[in-house]
Amino acid sequence: MKSGNKIVFNTAILYGRMLITIGISLYSTRLILSNLGASDYGLYNVVGGVIAMLSFLNAAMTTSTQRYLSFNMGVGDMAKIKRVLGNSMLIHILLGLLLVVVFEVLGSYFLETKLNIEPDRLSAAKIIFHFTVISSFVSIVSVPYDAVVNAHENMAFVALINILESVLKLVVALLLTYVLQDKLVVYGFLTMVSAVLIRIIKQVYCRRKYQECSVHILKVYDRTLMKEMGSFASWNLFGVICGLSRSQGVAVVLNLFYSTVVNAAYSIANQVNNQMSFLSMTMMKTIRPQMMKSEGAGDRQRMLRLSVFAGKFSFYLNAIVSIPMFIAMPQVLAFWLGQVPEYTISFCRYMLILNLTQQFSMGIMAATQAIGNIKRYQLVVGTVQILTVPISYFALRAGYPAEAVMVSTVSLEFVASYFRVYYFHALTAFSISVFLKEIVLTPLIPSSIVFLIARLSYEHITLNSNIWHLAPFFIVTIFLYVVLIYLAGISVQERTMINNIVRMAFGKVAKIKS
């Protein structure tokens, strides 16, 4: 399969997975909440929150391992690929054991003295904490296998595993209905068993499918390589932590000056931002391996072309939903929430602007990781992002309204984007004029046109907060945007590629019917 077609095919698979898993997950959560009750459900999420805390660590480590695997796949050095994977496995086993020791030593202390847990549920909390620690260890040592699958661009397996995880969660939720013992403890145990089962499936599949997975860890130990991979992962993790610190720091600053109602508005806005980010991150998951392989093969021009493609289409994928949502935000939030907390509408709109701003440099971020020289990049960009917190604090202290924190966040994201582009230009001699023309100005033309048309339409129609009013508005706006993108927002080569993919898809459908 050609690389362009493969990107589209894998992206379609991951979006299909998303539709399936979201539906299953929503129903499973409802069943679990019903079976456990609000108190025990809340207790599990507090005690088991370590899994959520480790998710950003796993993401950073997966990217690190995948970068070195994909890079060396581009080189075609199987011996180096095996060394990378073997040393990655060793790193994650040691890291997992270290975290197990830390959690087990400190866990009981925090459960007994720091967390507000009812005395009669303390023993159950300790048991599920042990289950959670085991699940965390399993999650960490699974990272190398996740990286292998991603590096091979096997998104079909990724989708199947994610769907299986959702199905197992649903099975656990259904089984709780028939449990007579402590349902919280049983839920923790079954969740741990599910994690172990998924880990076994990943390992068995990868060992049978990919020859680099048949490696003896100690025989390929390479101290220099471990140090290099550890440094890359550490700086990648630094960037992730800076982003999280900005988000959580702003929440704390808002809480210092306003009530928890404003925090609720900010939390809702963050949820909107996370969902919008998922649209582009799904596509980036399919493009990133090809960028890294191209860099490893010495084909930097192709890697740069992919970075331009990624930046442009990341913006389109977010804007296609963000534009109608930005305009109809009052009705969307009323439909979703019923009662909308103060500041929620403005916060959500600022979050959409923040997200779209980030998309312009999405391809450049991935390209910088492909090259591997990320220390100065992460240091500068991460520092700029963290500056949002003190600037927001002094803005509110000076008497500016709550929206000032969002203005600070968006403004500093523009500054961070500037430094991303400037650093990338210094690193690769990538043309800034190409960035402005292809990634910024080209998408802004159809986006501005459709925004103005949708805004004028919005002002002259009565739009209520129900599905029968919102759906037509979204469908018409999205259709118009897609047409404008096709006519004025993509290059001739991109239009040809889309035409070929559409013809191929219709051809396959025709064969199935015949």
N, C-alpha and C positions, 0 to 999 in steps of 0.2 A: 504494500500500500504506500502511495506517495506521502511524503511528510505532511504536505498541506491537508490532504484528505484525512490523514491519520489524526491530526489535531482536531479537525471537525468531528470525526467519528468518536474519538475519546471524549470530547467535550459533551457530545450528545448523550453518550453513555452515562456520564457523571450527572448530567441534569436529570436524566431518567431515574437514576438512583435516588437523587434528591427528592423527587416527587413521591417515590415509593416510601422512602424511610421517614419522611416528614409525617405522612399519614399514619404509618404504623406507630411512630414515636408518640404522636399526640394521643392516640387511643391507649397506648401502653401506660403513659403517664397518668391518664385518667383512671385506669384500672388500679394502678399501684397506689395512687392517692386514696382511692375508695377503700382498698383493702387494708392499708396501713393506718389510715387516719391522718389528719393534719399534723398531729403532734409527733408521731413516729416518723412520718415522711420528712418533716423538718429536721428531726434528730439525725436521720440518715444523711441528709444533705449537708448538715454541719460536720458530722464526724467523717463522712466520706468525701468531704470537700477536697481532700488531699489529691484525689484523682484529677479534679478540675485544675488544681494548682499546678499539677505536673504536666498538664496538656501543653503549655507553652514551652516547657523544657523539652518534651518529646518532639514538638514541631521544629525547634531549633536544631536538635540533634539529627532528626531525619533529613533536614535540608543539608546539613553538613556531610553526612554519609552519602546522600544521593549525589551531591556535587562531585565528590571524589570518584564515585562509581561511574557516573555519566561521563565525566571528563576522561577517564581512562578507557571507557568504552569507545569514545571518539578516537583515542589514540590507538586502540586495538590491542592493548597489552593485558592479556588474561592473567599473567603472573602478578601484575600490579593490582588488578581488580581483586584477585584473591587476597592479596596482602591488605588492601583497603578494607575488605569485608571482614577478614579475620581479626584485624586490629579493632575495627568498629565493634565487633561482638565482644571482644575482651573489655573494651572501654565501658560498654553498657552493662556487662555483668558486674564489673567492679563498682560502677556508679549505682546500680540497683542494690547491691549488697550494702554499700555505704548508706544509702537512704533508708534501707530496712533497719539498720542499726540505729540511725538517728531517730527515726519515727518510733521505734519500739522503746528506746530509752526515754524520749521526751513525751511520748503519747499519753501514758497513764497520768503523768503530772498535769498536762493540760486538760485532760478529761475530768480530773478530780478537782482541780483548783481554778481553772480559767473559764471553762465552758459552763453555761447555765443548764445543767441536766438534772432532771428529777431523780432523787435518790433511788427510787424503785426501778429506774431504767438505766442506771449506771453500769450494771453488769452486762446488760445487752449492748450498751454503747461500746464497752471494751471489746466484746466479742466481734462486733461488726468492724471495729477499728482494725483488729488483727486481719480480718478478711480483706479489708481495704488495702492494708500494707502489702499483702500477698498479690492482690490485683495490680497494685502499683509496680511491684517488681516485675510481674509478667508483662505489663505494658512497656516498661523501659527496655527489657531484653528483647522485645518484639520489634524495636525500632529498626535494626539492621535489615530485617526481612521486609518491612514496609519500604525502606529505601531501595532495596533491590527491585521490588515490583514496580515502584515509581520510575526508577532508572530505565527499566525495560519498557516503560510506557504501557504496561499491562493494566489498563483502566477497567477492562471487563472483570478481571479478578478483584480489583479494588472495589468495584460496585457490588459484586456478589458477596464479598466479605462484609461490606457495610450493611447490605440487606440481611445477611444471616445474623449479624449482631442485633439488628432491629427485631428480627423474628424471634431470636432467643430472648430478648427483653420482653416481647409480647407473651411468649410461652411462660416465662417466670411470672409475669403479671397474672396470667390465667391460673397457674398452679397455686398462687397465694389464696385463691378463693376456696380451695379445698384443704388448706393447711390448718391444723388444730393447735399446733405448738405456737411459740412466739413467732409471729409473722415477720417481725423486723429482722430477727436473727436468720430465719430461713431465707429471707430476701437477700441479705448480705452474703450468705453462703452460696446461693444459686447464682448471684451476680459474679462472684469469684470463679465459680465453676465455668461459667460462660466465657470469662476472660481467658482461662486456661485452655479451654477447648478451641477458641479462636487462635490462640498462640500455636497450638499443636498443628492445626490445619495449615497455618501460614508456613510453619517450618517444613512440614511434610511436602507441601506443594512446591516450595522454593527449592528444596533439595532434589526433587525429581525433575523440576523444570529447568533450573539454571545450574550449570556446572560449577560456577564460582562458589555456590553454597556448600559444596562438598569440600570443606577446608578444615584442616586441623589448626586450631587457634594458636597453640604454642609454637608450631613449626613456622608460622608466618609472622611471628612477633617482630615488630620493627619500631624501636623506640623513637626514632626520628619522625617516622610517619605518624605515630600516635601523638607526638607533640604538635606536629603541623595540623592534624585534624582537630586536636583539642583546642588549639588557638583559634582556628576558623569557627568552631562551634561556640567558643566563649564569646567572640565578638558578635557573632550572629545572635546569641542569647542576650548580649548587652543591648542590642537594638530592640529586641522583643520586650525586654524589661523596661526600656525607656518608654515605649509605646504604652505599656500597661501602667507605668508610673504616672504618665500624663493623664490617662483616663481616670485612675483612682485618685490621683492628687486633686484634680479638678472637682471631683465629687466631695472630697474632704473640705476644700475651700468653700464650695457652695454651702455645705453644712455649717460652716463657721458663721456665715452671715445670713442664712435663710433657714426656713423650716424644712422638715423632711419631705414636704409636698414638692418642693423644688428639686430635691434629690430624686423623687419619684419621676419627675419630668425628665431629668437628665438620664436616669436609668432606662426609661422608655426610648429616649433618643438614641442611646447606645445600642439598644436592641435593634432599632431600625438600621443603624449603621452596620451592625454585624451581619444582618441579613443581606444588605446591599453589597457588602464586601464579599460575601460568599459567591455572588454571581461572577465576579471577575477572578476570584481565587480558584474557582473551579476550572476556568479556562487556563489560568497560569499553571495549574498542575499538569496540564497536557503539553504546554509549550516549554516550560523550564528544562525538562530533560533534553529536548532537542537543542536548546541553546547551549547547554553544558557540553553535549556531545560535539557540537560544531566547534566550540572553543578548543576542546581536546584534540580534535582532528586538524586544528590549525586553520579552520575556515572561519576567520573572524568576520568577514563580510556577511556571511550568511547569519552568523550570530547577531550582528548589528541589525540586519533586515528583520529578523525575528523580534528583536527588541522594539523596533518601530511598530511592527504589526501588533505586538502585545500591548503597547501603550495605547494605540488607537482603538483597538477593539475592546480593551478593558473599559475604556471610557464609554464606548457605545453600549456595551452590555449593562452598565450601570445607569447610563442616562436614559435608556429606553424605558426603564421603570421609574427613575427618579424624576423625570420631567413631569409626567402626569401626577405623580405623588406629591411633588412640591406644590403644584398649583392647587390640587384638591386635598391638601393635608388636613384641613378642619373636618371635612366629611370622612376621610379615611380613618382618622383617629376616633371620631365619634362612632363609626361603624365597628371598629376594632375594640375600643375600650368602653364605650357607653358614656361614662363620665370622664372627661379629659382634664387632668390636672393643669393648673396654671403654668405657663411658660412652655408647655409640651409642644405646641405647634411651632413656635419660633425655634426651640432647641432642635426639633426634628429637621426643620428646614436647613438650619446651619450644618447639621450632621450630613445632610445630603450634599451640600456644597463641599464640606470637608472630604467626603468620600470621592467625589468627582475630581477634586484637586489631586488626590493621591493617585488616581488612575493614570494621569499624564506621565508619571515617572515609574509606573509599575514595571514596564519593560526594562527600564534602566536599572532598577533594583535587581531584577533577575540577572541581567547581563553582568553587573558588578560581581554578583555571587559566582557566576560562571567563570569569571577571570580569577577570582579567589582573593584578590587584594582588597579586603574590606575593613581593615583596622581603622584607618583614618576616616573612611566613609562613615562607619557606624559611630565613631567618636563624635564627629561634627554634627551629623544629622540627629543622633540621639540626644546630644546636649541641647540643640535647638528645640527639640520637642519637649524636653523636661522644663525648659524656660517658661513654658505655658503656665505652669503652676504658680511660681512667684509673681509673674506678671498679672495673672488673674487675681491673686490675693491683693496686690496693691491697687488694682483697678476697683475692686469691690470696696476696699478700705477707703478709697477716695470718693466713694459715693455713687459710682456708676451702677447701672442696673444689672440684673443677673445675666442678661444677654452678653455682657462684656466678656465673660469667660469664653463664650463661643466665638466671639469676634477675635479674641486673642488666639484661640486654638486654630481657627481657619487662617489667620494672618501668619502665624508662625509655621503653619504647614506650607504656605507659599514660600517662605524663607527656606524651609527644609528642602522643598522641591528644587529651589534654585541651587542649593549646595549639591544635591544629587547630580543635577545636570552638569554643573561646573566641574565636579570631581570626575565624573565619567568622561567629560571632554578632555581633561588633563590626563586621564588614564589611557584613553584610546584614540584621541584626536577626533572623536565623534563630532560631527558638525552641529553646532547649536542652531544654525539656521534651518537645518533639516528637522531638528526637534520642534522648533517653533512652527514650521510650515506643515509637516506631516502629522505630528502628534497633537499639536495644540490648535492651530488655525483651521485645518481641514475638518476635524470633528465639530468645531464651534459653529461652522456655517450651517449645516443642517439642524444642529441643536438649537441655535438661536431662532431660526425660522419656525421650527415646530413649537418652540416655547411661546413665541409671540402669537401664533395662530391659536394654540390651545388656551393661552391666557385670555385672548379676546373672546373666544367661544365661552369660556368659563364665566366671564363677566356678563354675558348676554343670555345665559340659560339658568334655570333653577336646578341646582344639583343637590339632591338630598343624600343623607348618609345611609343609603341602602344599596344592595347589590345591583338592583335594576337600574339605578342611576349611575353608579360608579363604573360598572362593567362596560357599558357602551362608551363612556368617556375615555376610559383606559384603552379599550380596543381600537377606537378610531385614532387616538393620539399615537399609539404604538404603530399602527399600520402606516400612518402618514410619515412617521419618523423612519421606518424601515425603507419606504419608497425614496425618501430624500437621501438617506445614507447610500442607497444603491445608485442613485443618479449623481450625487455630488459629494459623497463622503468617502469614497474608496477609489483606489487607482484602477487603471485598466487591467493590470495583472490580477488584482484581487477580484475584480468583477468577473474576469474570465474563469478564475478558480471557483467562484461561487456558482457560475453557470454550469461548469463541468460537474460539480458536486450535485447540484439539483437534477441535472440530466441523469447522472448515475443513480441517484435515489429513485427517480421515477422509473428508470429502466428496471431496477430490481423489483419494484412494486408490480410492474407489468408482468415480469417473469413469474412472480408468485401467483398472480391472478390467472395466468395462462396454465 
